[in-house]
């Protein structure tokens, strides 16, 4: 029974909960048992909630009493450790915040609780969301459930791995330059970066405030839509929060399953996001996807964005500059770690010792780079020039969306690479965000969905859909339609082919049960 429960989509599990066929306590216990069984190998979680079963029992009691509950009531969820939680540590993957429990919930976490989802725990991540592999976590790397010797992407590798390993049906992530979509691509999961400002960032530990966006992680497009419906909306505590009224993304995803939903849709293939440097298996699966879309009646158009050549360079000036400012608050004085030099010292000496011991190498690298880019005499040459490139990227997107309804590219240039392969080569690591960064610079929504396994290594690949700002519903409609085309073509879901992780699963598979 528990194995069946953990493999249900969030939508199917919610349906069983609503009908009374399954209780939230049963569903939550099944996922907690799964975490206990496999997370020693996957290391998706940094902290598992002690209150999960009690929360589930309270939701069951509400349902029994006839209270009106939300569509995902009783469904368990994992939360990226970048989000503040008042009942669990929030470390952002860093030693400088080890053991810190915030006095408040992030807005998106408060919305989860209000919608009666069950927080399972906090997921591993690159320290302060700086990385593409989750190897820069101060608490050790997360492993990809498809191959435990490979990375699960980053910075939100813990959330993606938890969903791919059936430890949680849903998770929250954050995406600054691809930290939801790139892990989705390499773990065979669905990851969505909403329009900038459409989901509150209040209580999300900031990396780069003009780029960060919280979003859903799931195994299906509909599941992401249902979670997105919970977390969307204006928040007066977030000065960048949009006041728009948002449509039902679940309805948009359902509309994509209707016959002919892709007929006549103009889809742009971005020339600069699919070429040299892309793994052959990724290119082959992308070609298959384009052929499927054509067969479904979509019109394929090649488009070009010349500014994208400079996007990654601009991003790695803007992000470190904003990060160096945001991370100045970790000063040993107000909260978090404090390291006192031997024999005592001044405030400045305590601050220096704390930051030296508390921050990891990637965080230090980006603080130094960002501080330099903002320094007197260099601001205009570096940070100012990067912002001009950002404007060019936004203009290129606007021009392309004048021609097409949606843009398409691979979500990542390669499949998951071996743990340790790029840890000492920052530039090679940064190139993993090549296809995802432009959407963050422009503030537009992006979605990654599984597009099959690469021939050379049998690992997942992902396809990215991008829509104009505020048009997130398009992602769900066309994403659901493409997901359906893939599954009809394969005859199965991609996640159903993920390797077994526990001894009991492997034994059952041998007997033909799984």
Buried (B, 14 or more C-beta within 10 A) or exposed (E): EBBEBBBBBBBBBBBBBBEEEBBBBBBBBBBBBBBEBBBEEBBBBBBBBEEBBEBBBBBBEBBEEEEEBBBBBBBBBBBBBBBBBBBBBBBBBBBBBBEBBBEEBBBBBBBBBEBBBBBBBBBBBBBBBBBBBBBBBBBEBBBBBBBBEBBBBBBBBBBBBBBBBBBBBBBBBBBBBBBBBBBBBBBBBBBBBBBBBBBBBBBBBBBBBBBBBBBBBBBBBBBBBBBBBBBBBBBEEBEBBBEEEBEBBBEBBBBBBEEEBBEEBEBBBBBBBBEEEBBEBBBBBBEBBBEBBEEBEBBBBEBBBEBBEBBBBBBBBBBBBBBBBBBEEBBBEEBBBBBEEEEEBEEEBBBBBBBEEBBBEBBBBBBEBBBBBBEEEEEEEBBEBBBEBBEBBBEBBEEBBEEBBBBBBBBBBBBBBEBEBBBEEBEEBBBBBBBBBBBBBBBBBBBBBBBBBBEEBEBBBBBBBBBBBBBBBBBBBBBBBBBBBBBEBBEEBBBEBBEBBBEEBEEBEEEEEB
